[in-house]
Amino acid sequence: MTAPLTPPPPPHDDSPHQVRQAPPPAGAPVVGLYEQDGPGMKTEVREAAVITVAVALGGVLFGLLWWWLAPHVPLVGDEVGKSWVVYIKDSEGEQAAGVDGTFTLLGLAFGLVSAVVVFLLRRRGGVPLVVALGVGGLLGSFLAWRLGVWLGPGSDVIAHAKAVGKGVTFSAPLKLGAKGALLAWPLAALLVHLGLTALFGPRDPEPYQQGQAPKDSYGAPLT
């Protein structure tokens, strides 16, 4: 009666072409499995703060253009007894709607331009960048609104009517009736930036190339 044969040990390949990668020392960062994607959060926050300020300062140009391009609402004053009354000269005119429309169109244009510029400067994007673009656009719209009102005719229409005289036409104060127009800039900027990022933004690398087996962080093939 013979004893059962034990299976021979698996052959050991001492080929010089096979190179095994030694594990990294303790405490060393593992590269390959968890790589940092883009700049750190602190860098992104700093860049977002700069973009917020830069976009908001664009409201100065926005306000100047609104004040220059917005149609004037004609008013006329009349003296009834010992008191003055002011009324719109052309009651069927659309100048007041044109003021809001001009602001909205300018807001859409500034949103488009700011989104394109920010995307060209920072293609990778990120949540802080998107937030900065939206907040900066909203602050820029508010700044443009207040600047245009400040540059326009005074708000005391009775004093203005007395100064120009009875029956003389003068311009009404620049007024934004539809406050929702303040959202035109930030909404346009966010939508355009989202579209540009989806179409032309960087793509995530493939986990492994076609035809090659996936490997772990040490370079060994996964079974």
C-alpha positions as CSV (number, residue, x, y, z in Angstrom):
1,M,0.0,0.0,0.0
2,T,1.5,3.3,-1.1
3,A,1.1,6.7,0.5
4,P,-0.9,9.4,-1.4
5,L,1.2,11.6,-3.5
6,T,1.2,15.3,-2.6
7,P,0.8,17.7,-5.5
8,P,4.1,19.4,-6.5
9,P,4.4,23.1,-5.6
10,P,3.5,25.5,-8.4
11,P,6.5,26.5,-10.6
12,H,8.2,29.6,-9.6
13,D,8.9,31.9,-12.5
14,D,12.3,33.6,-12.1
15,S,12.2,35.1,-15.5
16,P,14.2,38.4,-15.7
17,H,11.4,39.9,-17.7
18,Q,9.0,39.7,-14.7
19,V,9.3,42.7,-12.4
20,R,7.2,42.9,-9.3
21,Q,6.5,46.3,-7.9
22,A,7.3,46.6,-4.2
23,P,4.6,48.1,-2.0
24,P,5.2,51.7,-1.0
25,P,6.6,52.4,2.4
26,A,4.4,53.2,5.3
27,G,3.0,56.7,5.3
28,A,3.8,57.3,1.6
29,P,0.9,58.5,-0.6
30,V,-0.6,56.0,-2.9
31,V,-0.5,57.3,-6.5
32,G,-2.6,55.8,-9.2
33,L,-5.8,54.7,-7.4
34,Y,-6.7,57.9,-5.7
35,E,-5.2,60.9,-7.5
36,Q,-6.2,64.4,-6.8
37,D,-8.5,65.7,-9.5
38,G,-7.6,69.3,-10.2
39,P,-6.5,72.0,-7.7
40,G,-7.3,71.7,-4.1
41,M,-10.4,73.1,-2.5
42,K,-8.6,76.1,-1.0
43,T,-7.3,77.1,-4.5
44,E,-10.8,76.7,-6.0
45,V,-12.3,78.9,-3.2
46,R,-9.7,81.6,-3.9
47,E,-10.3,81.5,-7.6
48,A,-14.1,81.6,-7.0
49,A,-13.7,84.7,-4.8
50,V,-11.7,86.5,-7.5
51,I,-14.2,85.5,-10.2
52,T,-17.1,86.8,-8.0
53,V,-15.5,90.2,-7.7
54,A,-14.5,90.4,-11.3
55,V,-17.9,89.5,-12.6
56,A,-19.7,91.8,-10.2
57,L,-17.5,94.7,-11.3
58,G,-18.8,94.2,-14.8
59,G,-22.0,95.7,-13.5
60,V,-20.4,99.1,-13.8
61,L,-20.3,98.7,-17.6
62,F,-23.7,97.1,-17.6
63,G,-25.2,100.1,-15.7
64,L,-23.6,102.6,-18.1
65,L,-25.0,100.8,-21.1
66,W,-28.4,100.6,-19.6
67,W,-28.5,104.3,-18.8
68,W,-27.3,105.1,-22.4
69,L,-29.5,102.7,-24.3
70,A,-32.7,102.6,-22.4
71,P,-35.6,104.6,-23.9
72,H,-36.7,107.8,-22.1
73,V,-40.2,107.9,-20.7
74,P,-41.6,111.4,-21.5
75,L,-43.3,113.3,-18.7
76,V,-45.1,116.6,-18.7
77,G,-46.1,118.8,-15.8
78,D,-49.1,121.0,-15.3
79,E,-50.2,123.5,-12.7
80,V,-53.7,122.9,-11.4
81,G,-54.7,125.7,-9.0
82,K,-51.8,126.0,-6.6
83,S,-50.5,122.5,-7.0
84,W,-48.5,120.7,-9.7
85,V,-49.3,117.4,-11.3
86,V,-47.1,115.2,-13.5
87,Y,-48.4,112.7,-16.0
88,I,-47.0,110.6,-18.9
89,K,-47.1,112.5,-22.1
90,D,-47.7,109.4,-24.3
91,S,-50.0,107.2,-22.2
92,E,-50.0,104.5,-25.0
93,G,-46.2,104.5,-25.4
94,E,-44.1,101.4,-24.6
95,Q,-41.0,103.3,-23.3
96,A,-41.5,101.9,-19.8
97,A,-41.5,98.3,-21.1
98,G,-38.5,99.2,-23.3
99,V,-36.6,100.1,-20.2
100,D,-37.1,96.7,-18.6
101,G,-36.5,95.0,-21.9
102,T,-33.2,96.8,-22.4
103,F,-32.0,95.7,-19.0
104,T,-33.0,92.1,-19.6
105,L,-31.3,91.9,-23.0
106,L,-28.1,93.4,-21.6
107,G,-28.2,91.0,-18.7
108,L,-28.5,88.0,-21.1
109,A,-25.5,89.4,-23.1
110,F,-23.4,89.9,-20.1
111,G,-24.3,86.4,-18.8
112,L,-23.2,85.0,-22.1
113,V,-19.9,86.9,-22.2
114,S,-19.0,86.2,-18.6
115,A,-19.7,82.5,-18.9
116,V,-17.5,82.2,-22.0
117,V,-14.6,84.1,-20.5
118,V,-14.7,82.1,-17.2
119,F,-14.9,78.8,-19.1
120,L,-11.9,79.8,-21.3
121,L,-9.9,80.7,-18.2
122,R,-10.9,77.7,-16.1
123,R,-12.1,74.8,-18.2
124,R,-12.3,72.2,-15.4
125,G,-15.2,74.0,-13.6
126,G,-16.3,73.0,-10.2
127,V,-19.0,73.9,-7.7
128,P,-17.2,77.0,-6.3
129,L,-16.7,78.3,-9.8
130,V,-20.4,77.9,-10.7
131,V,-21.5,79.5,-7.4
132,A,-19.1,82.4,-8.0
133,L,-20.5,82.9,-11.5
134,G,-24.1,83.0,-10.3
135,V,-23.4,85.2,-7.3
136,G,-21.2,87.6,-9.3
137,G,-23.8,87.9,-12.0
138,L,-26.5,88.7,-9.4
139,L,-24.3,91.3,-7.7
140,G,-23.4,92.8,-11.1
141,S,-27.1,93.1,-12.0
142,F,-27.9,94.9,-8.7
143,L,-24.9,97.2,-9.2
144,A,-26.0,98.0,-12.8
145,W,-29.6,98.8,-11.6
146,R,-28.5,101.2,-8.9
147,L,-25.9,102.9,-11.0
148,G,-28.4,103.4,-13.9
149,V,-30.9,104.9,-11.5
150,W,-28.3,107.1,-10.0
151,L,-27.1,108.4,-13.4
152,G,-30.6,109.0,-14.7
153,P,-32.9,111.9,-14.0
154,G,-33.7,112.8,-10.4
155,S,-36.6,111.1,-8.6
156,D,-38.3,114.3,-7.6
157,V,-40.5,114.8,-10.7
158,I,-42.5,117.7,-9.2
159,A,-39.3,119.7,-8.7
160,H,-38.2,118.8,-12.2
161,A,-41.5,119.8,-13.7
162,K,-41.4,123.2,-11.9
163,A,-37.8,123.7,-13.1
164,V,-38.6,123.1,-16.8
165,G,-41.9,124.9,-16.7
166,K,-45.6,124.1,-17.4
167,G,-46.2,121.9,-20.4
168,V,-42.5,121.2,-21.1
169,T,-41.6,117.6,-21.7
170,F,-38.9,116.0,-19.6
171,S,-37.6,112.5,-18.9
172,A,-38.9,110.3,-16.1
173,P,-36.4,108.8,-13.7
174,L,-34.8,105.5,-14.9
175,K,-36.8,102.8,-13.2
176,L,-36.7,99.0,-13.3
177,G,-40.3,97.8,-13.1
178,A,-39.7,94.1,-13.5
179,K,-37.3,93.1,-10.7
180,G,-37.1,89.7,-12.2
181,A,-34.8,91.1,-14.9
182,L,-32.1,91.1,-12.2
183,L,-31.9,87.3,-12.7
184,A,-31.2,87.5,-16.4
185,W,-27.4,87.8,-16.0
186,P,-26.8,85.0,-13.4
187,L,-29.3,82.5,-15.1
188,A,-27.8,83.1,-18.6
189,A,-24.3,82.7,-17.2
190,L,-25.0,79.4,-15.4
191,L,-26.8,77.9,-18.4
192,V,-24.2,78.9,-20.9
193,H,-21.3,77.7,-18.7
194,L,-23.1,74.4,-18.1
195,G,-23.5,73.9,-21.8
196,L,-19.9,74.7,-22.5
197,T,-18.7,72.4,-19.8
198,A,-20.9,69.6,-21.1
199,L,-19.7,70.1,-24.7
200,F,-16.0,71.1,-24.4
201,G,-15.0,70.4,-20.8
202,P,-12.4,67.8,-19.9
203,R,-13.5,64.2,-19.8
204,D,-12.7,61.7,-17.0
205,P,-10.0,59.2,-18.0
206,E,-11.0,55.7,-18.7
207,P,-10.3,53.3,-15.8
208,Y,-8.2,51.1,-18.1
209,Q,-7.4,51.0,-21.8
210,Q,-9.2,48.7,-24.1
211,G,-7.6,45.3,-24.3
212,Q,-5.7,45.6,-21.0
213,A,-6.7,44.0,-17.8
214,P,-7.4,46.5,-14.9
215,K,-4.6,46.8,-12.4
216,D,-4.6,47.7,-8.7
217,S,-2.7,50.6,-7.1
218,Y,0.6,48.5,-7.1
219,G,0.4,47.7,-10.8
220,A,-0.6,44.0,-10.3
221,P,-3.4,42.7,-12.6
222,L,-6.8,42.2,-10.9
223,T,-8.2,38.7,-11.3
